[in-house]
């Protein structure tokens, strides 16, 4: 590309389409899609909060995060996670 080349709106739209297609292939949008789910599995919560399995276990044990157990799987209510995040905001 030289200094005389121009990028058009169509070029940008094509780039955007290609970029989102690649992100979908990599599973990058999975966190965004989780926002619409009512119940999240442990791995989804860990990824969303960027915490380890041990930290999530400590949050369960001390009652910070409520959970439901079905068989051997633990589920967390999306609304509870949102309330937890909103309740722990710091004021500057």
C-alpha positions as CSV (number, residue, x, y, z in Angstrom):
1,X,0.0,0.0,0.0
2,X,1.4,3.4,-1.0
3,X,0.7,6.7,0.5
4,X,-1.7,7.4,-2.4
5,X,-3.9,4.3,-1.8
6,X,-7.3,5.0,-0.1
7,X,-9.3,2.8,2.1
8,X,-13.0,2.9,1.2
9,X,-16.0,2.3,3.4
10,X,-16.5,-0.9,1.4
11,X,-13.0,-2.0,2.3
12,X,-13.7,-1.5,5.9
13,X,-17.0,-3.4,5.8
14,X,-15.2,-6.3,4.1
15,X,-12.5,-6.2,6.8
16,X,-15.0,-6.2,9.6
17,X,-16.9,-9.2,8.1
18,X,-13.7,-11.1,7.7
19,X,-12.5,-10.2,11.2
20,X,-15.7,-11.3,12.9
21,X,-15.7,-14.6,10.9
22,X,-12.1,-15.3,12.2
23,X,-13.1,-14.4,15.8
24,X,-16.0,-16.8,15.6
25,X,-13.7,-19.6,14.4
26,X,-11.5,-19.0,17.4
27,X,-14.4,-18.8,19.8
28,X,-13.6,-15.3,20.9
29,X,-17.3,-14.3,20.9
30,X,-18.3,-17.0,23.3
31,X,-18.0,-14.7,26.3
32,X,-20.3,-12.2,24.5
33,X,-22.8,-15.0,23.8
34,X,-22.7,-16.0,27.5
35,X,-24.4,-12.7,28.4
36,X,-27.7,-14.0,27.2
37,X,-27.5,-17.3,29.1
38,X,-29.4,-17.7,32.4
39,X,-27.1,-20.4,33.9
40,X,-23.3,-20.7,33.5
41,X,-21.1,-23.6,34.1
42,X,-18.0,-23.3,36.3
43,X,-15.6,-23.0,33.3
44,X,-17.7,-20.2,31.8
45,X,-17.7,-18.3,35.1
46,X,-14.0,-18.7,35.5
47,X,-13.4,-17.4,32.0
48,X,-15.8,-14.5,32.5
49,X,-14.3,-13.4,35.8
50,X,-10.8,-14.4,34.8
51,X,-10.2,-16.4,37.9
52,X,-8.8,-19.8,38.7
53,X,-10.8,-22.9,39.7
54,X,-9.4,-22.5,43.3
55,X,-10.6,-18.9,43.5
56,X,-14.1,-19.9,42.3
57,X,-14.2,-22.7,44.9
58,X,-13.2,-20.2,47.6
59,X,-16.0,-17.9,46.5
60,X,-18.5,-20.8,46.7
61,X,-17.2,-21.8,50.1
62,X,-17.4,-18.4,51.7
63,X,-20.8,-17.8,50.2
64,X,-19.8,-15.0,47.8
65,X,-21.2,-16.8,44.8
66,X,-24.4,-18.9,45.0
67,X,-24.5,-22.0,42.9
68,X,-26.7,-25.0,42.0
69,X,-25.4,-28.5,41.7
70,X,-26.9,-31.0,39.2
71,X,-25.2,-34.3,39.4
72,X,-21.5,-33.4,39.4
73,X,-21.9,-30.1,37.5
74,X,-22.1,-26.7,39.2
75,X,-24.2,-23.9,37.7
76,X,-24.2,-20.2,38.5
77,X,-27.0,-17.8,37.8
78,X,-25.9,-15.1,35.3
79,X,-27.9,-12.4,37.3
80,X,-26.1,-13.4,40.5
81,X,-22.7,-12.9,38.8
82,X,-23.8,-9.5,37.5
83,X,-25.0,-8.4,40.9
84,X,-21.7,-9.6,42.4
85,X,-19.7,-7.5,39.9
86,X,-22.0,-4.5,40.3
87,X,-21.8,-4.7,44.1
88,X,-18.0,-4.8,44.1
89,X,-17.4,-1.6,42.1
90,X,-15.1,0.8,43.6
91,X,-15.8,4.5,43.8
92,X,-13.0,6.9,43.0
